[in-house]
Amino acid sequence: MGTEVREVAGGDSRAAADFLRLPARIYPPRLRVHDAAGELALLSGRHPLSGYLSLRAFVCYDGSEAVGRMALTRYPDDPTQYLGFFECVDDEAVSGALFGHAARLGGETGATSVLGPVDASFWLRYRLKVSGFDTPPFFSEPVNQPYYLRLFQAAGYRVCDSYVSNLYPRPPEGYRFPLFDRRIDEFTRRGVELRSPRRREWELTMRELHGLLHDLYRDFPVFTPIGYRDFRAVFAGFRLITDLSMVVMAHHHGRAVGFLVAMPDYGTRLSTGPLPGRVAAFVRGRRRSDRYVLLYLGARAEYPGLGSALTGVVAHRIARRGAEAVGALIHEGRVTAGYASGLRRARTEYVLLRRDLGEEHG
């Protein structure tokens, strides 16, 4: 029996349920990190980001069995269509049906290319992991099957952007960070304040991060601006799980000029397994983690070297705790401060892929 691609629309409750359940077929329990509640909110138009985008979701069936899924996102005045929430069995006939459907719809709606994987937005999840599958995912790392790259490439997608994550072991006792220390001293002498926010300053810090991210990340691939209220809603869950000692803000003359946000490496433990285990992982991880993930780093252009100073503050704190570190999801080709380049233990790679709709595929 052949494949059929069905849109999740209207009263088709079965297709919606199959869309939400499909990751459970593709992944073992420890890798089922998908946010079903968030996906349902996007499908129903009730997500904080729904007002910025148009999303259509699809399920591929082989007979009566759901074997693949995807969602296509469009933004006003953007000629690119974004393909995300892609999950599929290892069968090019199934993935080809989904990718071909995406190409046809893109052509019908005036798109010039399809880019993915992007789960609706820069603010949610994007990028395809292409190496490092022998180690458990760190907190916030994209999770996908190793064969997905082959499925994308078989449908005519080509790599358009590359990213890396660097994994660092616990620094040996007495390890020095001379570059970081010089930068910390330089900016301290200039009157730049480097400190972690207090819990009562959460709202102010979120407003500062919203402004800095929009100023400093606006040229990143797939970046789209959102209002502060929606930004706050998207990241509402972070208030509980953030260790504020691993967040450092830089201020100069009362103005926020840089930031570094690192998180305890909860791995997948906050979203998989029984509830008592999730609670235990949260309590243990936020208090003192064995590894920290450097997620967001930025500094205004008029403060060159500030990123190294911010990284240095956090590097010393991680070293004092005897913990490991991950420099996460760094866009290749951009200058980003290294954590401890001489210690790097492993490197994981990720890509974004693009298909030009003028090509003859699928």
C-alpha positions in Angstrom: 0.0 0.0 0.0 1.4 3.4 -0.9 2.1 6.5 1.2 -0.4 9.3 1.8 0.4 12.7 3.3 -2.5 14.1 5.3 -2.8 17.6 6.7 -3.5 18.1 10.4 -6.5 20.4 10.0 -10.0 21.1 11.1 -11.7 18.2 12.9 -9.1 15.5 11.9 -8.4 14.5 15.5 -6.7 11.3 14.4 -4.1 13.1 12.4 -3.4 15.5 15.2 -3.0 12.7 17.7 -0.7 10.8 15.3 1.4 13.9 14.9 1.9 14.2 18.6 2.4 10.5 19.2 4.9 9.8 16.4 8.1 10.7 18.3 7.3 7.9 20.7 7.6 5.5 17.8 10.9 6.9 16.6 12.8 7.3 19.9 13.6 5.2 23.0 12.1 6.6 26.2 15.3 8.4 27.3 15.2 10.5 24.1 11.6 11.4 24.0 12.2 15.1 24.8 9.4 16.5 22.5 7.1 19.1 24.1 3.7 17.7 23.2 1.9 20.5 25.0 3.8 23.1 23.1 3.3 21.3 19.8 -0.5 21.1 20.5 -0.5 24.8 21.2 1.1 25.5 17.9 -1.3 23.2 16.0 -4.3 25.0 17.6 -2.9 28.5 17.2 -2.7 29.2 20.9 1.1 29.3 21.3 2.8 32.6 22.3 4.4 32.6 18.9 1.3 31.8 16.9 0.7 35.5 16.1 4.0 35.8 14.3 3.7 32.8 11.9 1.5 30.6 9.8 2.0 26.8 10.5 0.6 23.8 8.7 1.3 20.3 10.0 1.3 17.0 8.1 1.4 13.3 8.8 2.5 10.6 6.4 0.7 7.3 6.5 1.7 3.9 5.1 -1.8 2.4 4.9 -3.3 3.1 8.3 0.1 3.5 10.1 1.6 6.9 10.8 5.3 6.7 9.7 6.4 10.3 9.3 5.5 13.9 10.1 6.5 17.5 9.5 5.3 21.1 9.8 5.8 24.0 7.4 6.1 27.5 8.7 5.8 30.8 6.8 6.5 34.3 8.0 5.1 37.5 6.3 7.3 38.9 3.6 9.8 36.0 3.9 10.4 34.0 0.7 11.7 31.0 2.7 9.5 28.3 4.0 10.7 26.5 7.2 10.3 22.8 7.6 10.4 21.4 11.2 9.0 18.9 13.6 10.4 16.4 11.2 10.2 12.8 12.4 10.3 9.8 10.2 11.1 6.1 9.9 14.2 5.2 8.0 12.6 5.0 4.6 13.3 7.4 1.8 9.9 6.7 0.2 8.3 8.2 3.3 10.6 11.1 3.8 10.5 11.7 0.0 6.7 12.0 0.2 6.9 14.5 3.0 9.7 16.6 1.4 8.0 16.5 -2.0 4.8 17.7 -0.4 6.7 20.6 1.2 8.3 21.5 -2.1 4.9 21.6 -3.9 3.2 23.6 -1.2 6.2 26.0 -1.2 5.9 26.5 -4.9 2.2 27.1 -4.7 2.6 29.8 -1.9 5.5 31.6 -3.6 8.4 30.4 -1.5 11.8 30.3 -3.2 13.3 27.7 -0.9 12.7 25.4 2.1 15.0 25.5 5.1 15.2 23.1 8.0 14.9 21.7 10.4 13.3 24.6 12.1 10.6 23.8 14.6 8.5 26.9 13.8 10.9 29.5 15.3 14.4 30.5 16.3 13.0 30.7 19.8 12.1 27.0 19.9 14.3 24.4 18.3 16.3 24.3 15.1 19.4 22.6 13.6 20.1 18.9 12.8 22.6 17.0 14.8 25.0 15.1 12.5 27.7 13.7 14.9 28.2 12.8 18.5 25.4 10.2 18.7 27.5 8.0 21.1 27.0 10.5 24.0 23.7 11.4 25.7 22.2 14.7 24.7 23.0 17.7 26.9 20.3 20.2 28.0 18.8 22.0 25.0 20.7 20.0 22.4 18.7 19.0 19.3 17.7 15.4 19.3 17.2 13.5 16.1 18.0 10.2 14.5 21.5 9.8 12.8 19.9 8.8 9.4 17.9 12.1 9.1 20.8 13.8 7.3 20.7 11.2 4.6 17.0 11.6 4.2 17.3 15.4 3.8 20.1 15.1 1.3 18.3 12.4 -0.7 15.6 15.0 -1.2 17.9 17.6 -2.6 18.7 19.5 0.6 22.2 21.0 0.9 24.0 22.2 4.1 23.8 26.0 4.3 24.9 26.7 7.9 27.1 24.7 10.3 27.3 24.7 14.1 29.5 23.0 16.7 29.3 22.2 20.4 32.6 21.7 22.3 32.7 19.5 25.4 35.3 20.2 28.0 36.3 18.0 31.0 36.8 19.3 34.5 39.9 21.5 34.5 42.9 20.1 36.4 43.6 21.6 39.8 45.4 24.9 39.4 44.4 25.3 35.7 44.6 29.0 34.7 42.5 31.1 32.3 45.1 33.8 31.4 43.2 35.3 28.5 39.9 35.4 30.5 41.7 36.9 33.5 43.2 39.7 31.4 39.8 40.5 29.9 38.1 40.5 33.3 40.8 42.9 34.7 40.6 45.1 31.6 36.8 45.6 31.7 36.7 46.0 35.5 39.2 48.8 35.2 37.0 50.4 32.5 34.1 50.4 35.0 32.1 47.6 33.4 30.3 45.7 36.2 30.2 41.9 35.7 27.8 40.2 38.1 25.0 37.7 38.4 21.5 39.0 38.9 19.6 38.4 42.1 16.4 36.4 42.1 14.3 39.6 42.7 15.9 41.1 39.6 14.5 38.3 37.3 12.0 40.5 35.5 14.6 43.3 34.9 17.1 40.7 33.7 14.6 39.2 31.3 13.9 42.6 29.8 17.6 43.3 29.4 18.2 39.9 27.7 15.2 40.4 25.4 16.7 43.7 24.2 20.3 42.4 23.9 19.3 39.2 22.1 17.3 41.3 19.5 20.2 43.6 19.0 23.0 41.1 18.8 21.3 38.0 17.3 19.2 39.7 14.6 21.6 38.6 11.8 21.6 35.0 12.9 20.0 32.5 10.5 16.3 32.0 11.1 16.1 34.8 13.7 12.7 36.5 14.0 11.9 39.3 16.4 9.2 38.8 19.1 7.6 41.1 21.7 8.7 41.0 25.3 5.5 39.5 26.6 5.8 36.6 24.2 9.5 36.2 24.9 8.7 36.0 28.6 6.1 33.4 28.0 8.3 31.2 25.8 11.0 31.2 28.5 8.7 31.1 31.6 9.9 27.6 32.6 13.5 28.8 32.9 12.8 30.8 36.0 12.5 27.7 38.1 15.5 25.7 36.6 18.1 28.5 36.2 21.0 28.7 38.5 21.5 32.5 38.6 25.1 32.2 39.6 25.7 30.9 36.1 24.1 33.9 34.5 26.4 37.0 34.2 25.3 40.4 33.0 27.7 43.2 32.0 26.6 46.8 32.7 28.4 50.0 31.9 27.1 53.3 33.2 23.8 51.5 34.1 23.3 50.1 30.6 23.3 46.4 29.8 26.1 45.7 27.3 26.6 42.0 27.4 25.5 38.7 28.9 26.3 35.0 29.3 23.6 32.4 30.2 24.8 29.0 31.3 22.5 26.3 32.5 23.0 23.2 34.6 23.2 20.2 32.3 19.9 18.5 33.1 20.3 16.4 30.0 16.9 15.0 29.1 16.0 14.2 32.7 13.5 17.1 33.0 11.3 15.8 30.2 11.7 12.0 30.3 11.1 9.3 32.9 8.8 9.2 35.9 7.9 12.4 37.7 9.9 11.7 40.9 13.0 11.2 38.8 12.4 14.5 37.1 12.0 16.4 40.4 15.1 14.8 41.8 17.1 15.8 38.6 15.9 19.4 39.0 16.7 19.7 42.7 20.1 18.1 42.3 21.0 19.8 39.1 20.1 23.4 40.0 21.9 23.2 43.3 25.2 21.7 41.9 25.5 20.2 38.5 28.4 17.9 37.2 28.3 19.9 34.0 27.1 23.3 32.7 26.0 24.3 29.3 27.0 27.7 28.0 23.9 28.6 26.0 23.8 32.3 25.2 26.6 34.7 24.9 26.7 38.2 23.5 28.3 41.7 23.8 27.8 45.0 22.1 30.2 45.7 19.3 31.7 48.7 21.1 33.0 46.3 23.8 35.4 43.9 21.9 36.7 41.2 24.2 33.8 41.5 26.6 32.7 38.0 25.7 35.9 36.6 27.0 35.5 38.4 30.3 32.0 37.1 30.7 33.1 33.6 29.8 36.0 33.9 32.3 33.7 34.7 35.2 31.6 31.6 34.6 34.7 29.5 33.8 36.1 30.2 37.2 32.9 29.3 38.9 32.6 26.0 37.0 36.2 25.1 37.8 35.6 25.8 41.5 32.7 23.4 41.4 34.9 20.7 39.7 32.4 20.5 36.9 32.6 20.0 33.1 31.4 22.5 30.5 29.7 22.5 27.1 30.2 25.5 24.7 26.9 24.9 23.0 25.6 25.4 19.4 28.2 27.9 18.2 27.6 29.1 14.6 30.8 28.3 12.7 32.4 31.3 11.2 31.6 33.6 14.1 34.2 34.6 16.6 33.2 33.1 20.0 35.4 33.0 23.1 36.8 29.5 23.7 36.2 28.0 27.1 39.5 26.2 27.5 40.7 25.2 24.0 43.6 23.1 25.3 41.2 20.9 27.2 38.5 20.2 24.6 37.5 16.5 24.8 34.9 16.2 22.1 33.2 18.2 19.3 29.6 17.7 18.1 28.4 19.1 14.8 25.0 20.3 13.6 23.7 21.8 10.3 20.8 23.7 8.7 19.9 22.5 5.2 18.2 24.3 2.3 16.4 23.2 -0.8 16.1 25.5 -3.7 12.6 25.1 -5.0 13.8 25.5 -8.6 15.6 22.1 -8.4 14.2 18.8 -9.7 13.7 16.6 -6.7 10.9 14.6 -5.2 
